[in-house]
Amino acid sequence: MHDHVSTVPVLAGPVLLYLMLYLSVPAVAGFAIMRIITPPPHRKDALLVTGASTTAFLVAMLLVPEIGLPQQVLVLLLATGIAPFALWWRTPHLLIRVTWAAPWLVAAATATAVLRAPYDLPGSFTAALTAVSWLTLCAPRSRPGRVALRLTAGTLGLAVVAVTAQVASAGGWL
């Protein structure tokens, strides 16, 4: 007779989730900060950023179940965060039809992230990840639009880095 005993420590699951979070956040934050000076991304770059953003969002939901946002808002943020990934991956020909909505969705998610930051860091983090995901579709034509995009992109990049740094410095807890 033999014994079916696991030799993997119980903490392996959360450690892997934190590693996924810490590996996906630099791609998201780096894109947001680089978006200040670079044009809209190519398809492969957009897939990387939107995939990393969605991964970080899902991992954050698994690691922090007490997100202060209502469940309906979380589902809406998740659906809108996954939409750019699905568009870039499966239907790039539809991108032109949804680019008009991208600045509005980025503005709404950024406003949610900024307003939630003082008392709900996980909720703010998930809203910022959704905004960065839609940032891949923003291509403003006017000068005020480009300035607003640059300010928003810098704010989002720094917010994602700051929340991740807070999680890392607190030993994985908010």
N, C-alpha and C positions, 0 to 999 in steps of 0.2 A: 504494500500500500504506500501511496505517496501523498504528500501534503500539498495543497494548493494555497500557498501563502504568497502574498505580494511583498516584494522587497523594495518597492518604490515608496518613498515617504509620502505621507498624506499631503504635504505642502507642495508637491510637484505641480499640481493643477494651478493653484494661484500663482506660483512662480512663473509658469509658462505664460499665463495670461498677462502678468506684468511685463514679461519680456516682449510679448507681442505688442503691448502698449508702448513700451519704450523704444521699440524698433520702428513702429509706424508713425509715431509723433514727429520725429525729425523730418520725414518726407513731407508731412502735412505742413508743419511750421516753416520748413525751408522753402516750400513752394509759395506759401503765403507771403513770406518776406521777399523772396525773389520776384514775386509778381509785381512788386513796386516798380521795378525797372525793366521787366521783360514783357514781351508780347504774349498773347494768349498761347497756351501750350499746344503741342502736337498731340495726336491721338494716344501714343504710347505714354507720354508724360501725364496726360490727363487720366488715363487708366490707372497709373501708379498712384497718383494723388487721391483720386476718388476711392480707389480700393483701400488705400491706407487710412483714409478718413472714415470709411465705413467700418473697417476693422477696429480702429480705435474707439469708435462709437459703441460697437457691440461689446468690446472688452470692458469699456467703462460701465456699461449697463450690467455686466456680469459681476464686476468687482464691487460696485457701489449700488446696492439695491435701494438705498434710501435717497434716491435723487428727488429733489424737491419739486420737480415739475410734475403736473398731473399725468397720469398714464396716457390719456388721450393726446396730450402734447408730445410725449415721448414717441408714441407711434407715428404721429404726424412728422416729427423731426426725423425719425428713422426712415420713413418712406420718402421724404423729400431729400434725405441724404443719399439714399441708394439710387434715386432716379438718375442723377448725372452719370454714375457708373454704368447703369444699364444703357443709357443713351450712347455713351462713348463706346461701349463694348459691342452692343448688338445692332443699334440703329443710328450710326453716325449721320445718315442722310436726314434725320429729323432734327439735328442740332440747330439748324437755321430757324426752325419753327418755334423753338423754345428759348432762344437767346434773349428775346424781349422780356421774358419773365425773370431771368437770372439776376439782374441788378435788384429787383424788388425782393426776391427771396433772400439774397445776400443781405440786404438792408434789414429785413425783418428778423433774420436769424442773428445778425450782429447786434441789433437793438436788444433782442432777448438775452444774448450772451452778456452784454454790458450791464443791463438792468438786473440780471440775476447774480452777477459776480459777487456783490458784497455779502450775500447770505446763502447762496447755493452754488458752490463751485462745481459740483458735478453737473448740475443743470446748465450752468454757463458753459462748461467744457463741451457738452454734447451739442449745444446750439452753435458754438464756434466751429465745431467740426462740420456741421451741416452747412454753415456759411462758406467754409473753405471749399467744400465739395462743389458748391454752385459757382464759386469764384472761377473755376476752370472754364465756365461758359461766358464770362463777362468780357466784352470787348467794346467799351464805350468809344463813341466817335467824337464827342465834344471835349473841349479842354476841362470844363468843370466836372464832367463825368470821369475823366482820367484822374483828376486830382482826388475826387471822392473815392475812386477805386484804390488809389495808392494809399490813402489814409486808412481805408477799411482793411486793406490787405495787411498793412503793417500792424494795425491793432489786433487783427485776428491771429497773425503769426506770433506776436508777443504774448497774447492771452493763452494760446495753446501751450507755449513753452512755459509760461509762468505756472499754470495749473499743474502741468506735468512735473515741474521742479518742486512744487509744493507737495505733491504726492510722493515723490522720491525722497524728499528730505524728511517727511513724516513717517517713513518706513512703510509706505504703501497705504496709509490711511489719510482721509481728509478730515 
